[in-house]
Amino acid sequence: MGVAWRPELAINVAEIDRQHQELFRRFDELLKACDSGQGQKEIARLLDFLGDYVRTHFRDEERIQVNSNFPGYTEHRRQHQQFVSRLNDLKQQLATDGASLPVILQTNHMMVDWLINHISKMDRQIGEHLAARAGSRL
């Protein structure tokens, strides 16, 4: 089992699309590691990556939203904050319990939920907003 970036997920902001592609790639690495019985080795690497990723990515995405007067900014930012909170909880659980099956399963669940419900729905709205703004300037 794996996950792959699909072009229809693009919001047509190169920087954000590249960041999303990297997120998909990293999560796919975890899934492949889990399939081969190596999930415990990969989980810490993914959580470390996510710690850096969310700071940069959420900042960049929120800047675009503010600069374009995106109407869903408040809810979008709230979801970002919830993700960071969940990530911090998982990192704490990893530090306490090690790379246990519950940590791996909860991380997988969090990531699947994020990819399906946030990137493919919420972030897509940013792309639609930006396209509508660009179209109104023509």
Phi, psi and omega in degrees: 000143178204175176232149180219144174297142176236140182305331180291352176275350183296140172258002177066033166240108190309314182301313181290317180298320177297318179297317178297318179300319179294322177298315177300316182299315181294319179292322177300322177300319178296315181299317178295321177297318178297318179299328182262012178078017183247017183302325181296327179285329187269336187299316181296322179297317179294315181295324175295314177303313183298324179302316177285317184302311186295325179299311182287309185296312181296320177300312181297315182294318180292326176298316179298318180297314180296313183294337181256007182056044180296123185292340181265015186304313185300313179293320180298314179297321178300318178294322176300315181297321178295320179297315179300318179297315179297319178298315179298321177298317180294320178296321177294317179296321177298316180295325183278312188257351186079188183280067183279163177302316178301321179296316180296313181296317179294322177294315178301316181297315180300316183291316178300314178302317182294315182293320182282310189269333182262300185294313185282347179243296185294312182293328177300325178297326177297313179301317179295319178298313181296320179295319179295320178295317180294321179293328181284344180273349183286000000 
